[in-house]
Amino acid sequence: MMARMPRGVGLAFLLGSLCVFGPARTVLSGEEPEPAAQEKTPPQKDQGQDDDAQGQPKQETPKPESPDAAKTPAKPALNPQQIALRNRVRRVLAYYARLPVNTADNTPGEVLQFCLAGGCDTEIRAGGASGKPINGFGALCYNYPCAGYEMLAGADGAVMARIGYGLQTHAGEMLAVLALSGVPADYEIVLDKKQLRVADLVEQEKRTCRPGTNLAFKLIGLSFYVANDASWKDELGEPWTIERVLDEEWKRTPSVNTCDVTDHLTALSRAIQRRARAGRPLDGSYQKADQYLAKFEDLAFQAQNRDGSWSPNFFADRGAGRSEEGSLFASGHVLSWLVHRLPDDRLDDPRMARAVTFTTGVLEQWSSRWDVTEANPREISAVMYALHALRMYDRRLFKARD
């Protein structure tokens, strides 16, 4: 059962002021910009440019720098229905951006999910729901204890993101979220008073690639941070390239009734986009993976319900099921993948609009009765993936036509 928020907080507030997340990292083509230079200043609430900070902050964390929005050709203006949906989406994003995610009640894994939803501008609270605002990625990369857990560990100069309860659910998940938000490779990581970089985490994920395993999150991260033609060796001396990671992941058979399938599809989509952006041909494994994704697009829309949702069993069947949480969980994950996968000119497909409308509607309903500090991990994942999908959709369709 979902915990309730204090009386008087919720939909009434949601329908109030229209305020959205700050600059999102995902550009209009569905791909993120190249990593920008690191900004080493702590986030300041309701202020513009921060003053330079010298040395390592003790209580504050740096916010990854957001680049200028990508320049795109003029696009058709939004119609009245799209404007109405845009306004609803932005109210939802604004409301949930203010959730009291904090280092006392929420684990590093939950903070990571919140960063997925909000991107580089994600703010959490230090020490409790009423604590000082700090940047979400800064808290993770400075290894702040969250609900008693620390995300990062290291030995012999290396840094690794840990897997387990309250941490990552899969290898490479933290790097994937960093990549999806466009956090630069030179963004600072502080571990045991030693200053490292996201690039050091990239090297660790490269060293721990293994054939025959789930490489979805690693592929998302490595395809962003590693050059297309780069090669490396893992800890066992096996040679790797981005294409080999993609090939291994493409050949893996995920279950079509869990989020494993959408993680898998998102990873392949991102790697293909990065390849195309680098001006390289989609040949070999890339071509096969692209054809594979096209078939899953058809399957996804065939499995979609009339109200725009997907079954809690993802692509295994149709129907809403008995769990609203399950429907939101599946719908948010599928919508997130489709927003990453589809080109700009397909985002206004009526089926996509229905999916966005359904997702927005559920989040509006939940706003008055959902407490992120008491929610279970699956509820948090359902909400955060849905918010990530809406933020991406807003960026790629609505902001491109504002």
Helices and strands as residue ranges (DSSP letters): H 11-14, H 80-97, H 108-118, G 119-121, E 123-126, E 132-135, H 136-141, E 152-155, E 158-161, H 173-180, E 188-191, E 194-197, H 198-207, H 216-225, E 231-233, E 239-241, H 242-251, H 260-277, H 284-303, H 324-341, G 344-346, H 350-366, H 377-393, I 394-398, H 399-401
